[in-house]
Amino acid sequence: MNQILLPTLSQILTEDETHKLGYSYSSQFLCHSENHPNIASEVKRYLKAEKEWYSGVKSMNFLLEELQSNINILAENSISSSDPLFHLGLIISGPVPVLIHPDLAIHFATQIFTHDLSKLGDELVLKLHHPKALLPASDEFYNSMPETEACPLHGKDPLVKEQFCLVLTSQFSLVMVLGQDLTGSPAFLFSFDPDIVEKALLILCDRMELIKATANRDLGMEVARQKAKLEESIAQFIPIEPNYKTVMQFSRLLLNNLSLEIEKKSEIEPLKNKLKTVGIAVKKAANSDKNKSQKSYHSGPETTILENPIPTAEVELLQAIAHEVRTPLATIRTLTRLLLKRPNLPAEVIHKRLEMIDQECTTQIDRFNLIFRAVELEIEQGRQNSRGNSNDQLLPLTAMSLGDVFQSSLSQWQKQASQRNQTLEVILPHKLPTVISDPTMLDQVLTVVIDNFTRSLPCGSHIKVGVRLAGHQLKLQLEPQPEKEGNSPFAVSPQSPLKSIGPLLMFQPETGSLSLNMAVTKNLFHALGGKLVIKQRPQQRNIMTIYLPLQNTSETE
């Protein structure tokens, strides 16, 4: 066997329009930046792609952990504890396993393709244990861990030069590869498209068929057994289109893991701009022929370089805003492309996806509008303080029905919580009194504040939302209930504080969420005629209470 004519996973993924667009941009950039690529630039490309690959592996493991945790919470009574090998999905990888946590190795069926076994020649391919380096657990755990099926790849198969992973679950399917783009440069590629995942599965099954046909009898029988078992698992977890939130979460995790690497570098070597002004460079060049001749001995043209370091807060702010913009845009683009690729979808499916796109756009527009409005109010408050008019009202307040706010926004609040497997239990009085506030702003502020509050709680949390009278005010309180054992650990805890970015904003590194800090949020409620109070409880979750003034006391009776 001198040549393997089967396609690689990189070739399958580069057929995807998503990566063609990425190649179009990167190739134009490379043409301008490097007309003569060398070994050093190729190494840089590979190191960049490798970092993205490891970020993808880490992000994929997070999704699997969350899936396992959610299923355990929802169906713990239906899964027998005596069956530790209950499979929640199928993980195919090469040349080594990609599951980081030992728990996942128990609950997900695994198959490895590796060229290392080809060194055994025609010896019988048995099974491999996961490398201990990838699974930091005790020796007792390794002894009880299920074994992983391993199929050999021919040494001349181009697939041996790639690191890859395919994930099949009941909620999403994913293929990732550290390989090459259309130019042959190192690249990290991934896709949630079920058609792409299905093509990737087919070329792996074709390789098993090839090994089975060319190996000796014992090896052929073993590969045939593995192939039958693999096809049985694939039939159980057929590639499906993911929920757009899953794609958004993966993209957010991917960017966050990469940004952590950048942050570590910036702590070692602060970012500086080394450009000089263009005007000076032009003036020197036009000074005399002597200057020109001297300039020819310089290693490169004298271009613009700033010598003042960029403030770290400004860099972090730009990174956070860029992240907040890119994530929803990636989601919207994914949904749009799914519609374009399948124009014959049923009308109700198209309508549902368009609703998702509209909701995603509306959510992000409202969030940024609120941030910009808060900035305007802070500036106006500063002007009033300087004029000695600190008691002047910043917003036009009027009588409004809080019941209308609950009627229009409650379902959205509950939907936001349910996306994190949380529940909102709302307890309302028979009749909600009229309050004094700004109807539009209050609706937006409540939505964002409640969303931020639920984000700070673990997956599976139960939050009680109570509304009752408190003297001449209406009291709205959010109180998390005591956590039960077995709740998912994948959430921001009090030990993972928000990171301050400038005087107004906070950034959550674990989730990539950008929000107003507590001081600005309290000022917003003050401008709305109300008050925000956060009660901190030692070793327990905080309680958030919002007070709004009533229109008049007669309505409280």
Buried (B, 14 or more C-beta within 10 A) or exposed (E): EEEBEBBBBBBBBBBBEBBEEBBEEBEEEBEEEEEEBEEEBEEBBBEBBBBBBBBBBBBBBBBBBBBBBBBBBEEEEEBEEEEEEBBBBBBBBBBBBBBBBBBBBBBBBBBBBBBBBBEEEEEEBEEBBBEEEBBEBEEEBBEEBBEBBBBBBBEEBBBBEBBBBBBBBEBBBBBBBBBBBBEEBBBBBBBBBBBBBBBBBBBBBEBBBBBBEEBEEEBBEBBBEBBEEBEEBBEEBEBBBBBBEBBBBBBBBBBBBBBEEEEEEBEEEEEEEEEBEEEEBEEBEEEEEEEEEEBEEEEEEBEEBEEEEEEEEEBBBEBBBEBBEBBBBBBBBBBEBBBEEEEEBEEEEBEEBEEBBEEBBEBBEBBBEBBEBBBEBBEBBEEBEEEEEEEEEBBEBEEBBBBEBBEEBBEBBBEBBEBBBBBBEEEBEEEBBBBBBBBEBBBBBBBBBBBBBBBBBBBBBBBBBBBEBBEEBBBBBBBBEEBEEEBBEBBBEEEEEBEEBBEBBBBBBBBBBBBBBEEBBBBBBBBBBBBBEEEEEEEEBBBBBBBBBBBEEEBBE
